[in-house]
Amino acid sequence: MDLIIRNANLPDGRSAMDVGILDGRIVAIEHALPLQAHTEIKANGNLVSPPFVDAHFHMDATLSYGLPRVNQSGTLLEGIALWGELKPTLTQDAIVERALQYCDWAVARGLLAIRSHVDICDDRLLAVEALLQVKQQVAAYIDLQLVAFPQDGLLRSASAFANLKRAIAMGIDVVGGIPHFERSMADGAESVRLLCEFAAEKGLQVDMHCDESDDPMSRHIETLAYHSHRLGMQGRVTGSHLTSMHSMDNYYVSKLLPLMREAGVAAIANPLINITLQGRHDSYPKRRGMTRVPELMAAGIDVAFGQDCAMDPWYSLGSADMLEVAHMGLHVAQMTGQEAMQACFHAVTEAPAKIMGLQGYGLQVGCHADLLILDAGNPVEALRLRAARLCVIRRGKVLSQMPAAQAQLHISGRPAQLNFRLV
Ligand SMILES: [Zn+2]
């Protein structure tokens, strides 16, 4: 054995388990593993989980907050306009540098797989070149999957489709889209058809920004499900955001969810961003804007929570912390039951891994030895505390470590040390 992690709690509720690792793979998970290893790490009853996965991010824009100015209205549309101002001034080196800095944050947070959209509407395709370079540079520690994203609209921007095809030819993995930003509902639907047919022909996955608005009549998700079903693309298509579903008529949603399920379309909600950008035209009551997460899950649809933005034209906060993302999702969706909270943890681990099609992901014998030791006893406690990532392991090697949260109290008569956990 190369490495044994002793006395781990697992996300499925098993406790006092040892995890044995050889040649970068998990080879044993059992009580009191009767073997010795080159290195042994004591988990001390802490939670050992597979790494966090973020299936929706924008790495070409990240850490550009304030360039060239901040988003005053806080709306999606001002964010897109601001990104349009920033784009001509971008350099490949600056994009690479910011992306690499974000990847360092990600590793320290135990986030070891990211699907990033890349804007392909700049004819120079600088961001595509930059993120393909980053993908190679971080490959040893992060699985970075890239989506060709026509930010300015596939049909609305004259060169977008040609650029998208160039980006795919250069090595971008997934076909993106933004139907709600096209000039008309009809153009939006046409963009979905064109993109799905292109992806089907190339054997690629699809992940579109879809219905990212408060408009209850924005129904491109129906078109996306229709083409996924028609083209036999079940399991390869994802609708990101789907915020209009928050505002849709309940009867219509009762028809829509089974169609999504039949078409094998997954959903990604981005709680930090959805609750920040949506409802901006409301007075009160003010809509939350996040899609119907528990209802989608109950319908048997794969649902993940994404970070989406970190310090960019759309969002001034964010730090690659998927526990923060899940914590917000839990609150916005009111998923406070025990099973519902477990599902929120699943939505930043197993669910996005499945959506991305990651091979060898998980906490089973035979999977990659990609593991976290969290400063928490179980997934719910990890969410409550946004637990420190005590140890981040990839292919059996320790990538990052941090100390447990601990306060030294100076209150007489009370315990001197506090770790925020029930004893
Ligand atoms: Zn996005």
Residues whose N, C-alpha, C, O or C-beta is under 5 A from the ligand:
A	BS01	ZN	D308
